[in-house]
Amino acid sequence: MNVSYNKVLITGGSSGIGLALAIKLKSLNNYVIITGRDRAKLEKMAYQYKLDTYQCDLADQGGVQSLIKAVHDQHPDINIIINNAGMQYNYDFINNVSFEKIEYEVEVNFNAVAKLSSAFLPMLLGNKEAAIVNVSSGLALSPKKSAPVYCATKAGVHMFTKALRYQMEGTNVKVFEVLPPLVDTPMTAGNGKDKISPEAVAEEFILGFEKNKFEINIGKVKLLKMIHRISPVIADSILKNN
């Protein structure tokens, strides 16, 4: 893939991995559009980094439809979609678990990925070179016990991305997956240690993207993937109490 002179939409682009990707792609002469829930944060990023923005809660169906229509109407030449938005609740199913939290995680982490991929594919197929990039997680390979729904949605994104890649064979649309380890973002504040920076994720992504590496394993996920091939049991034990 050409890493410059594209028009890129990034969900969850106002902080964390999404913002790091936006800044990096902007520096490479791409036109970058980001989405997020927080209007004030979006306005700050738009001013600071010269990004186009759309406010959208991906768990809200009306908001998703409005985003789709706005992009179709205003940016019909978009050629890269990065499904990055994600959120995580930690809970124990022995206790009462909020149905609303479960639904919200599934909507943002998985359903929005499938819906936006479907909605924008006609536009992408009309470009000479196009890509869908889905950000999953090392937890798609081996889960941790404190976030069962998050891990399940990321595993779903992992399989969805592979199957979509099969469907896109022979077309101009390339389908990528980014599998980061624990990243130092607002979502992970106060959790874990030895975190990788969002900027490091963005740098590794660009290297893999340019080389058409369709599964881009970031940082420690490379080692996890190797261990998983040798012994899934050992890989699972490493992540279980992460």
Order of alpha helices (4+ residues) and beta strands (2+ residues): beta-alpha-beta-alpha-beta-alpha-beta-alpha-alpha-beta-alpha-beta-alpha-beta-alpha-alpha
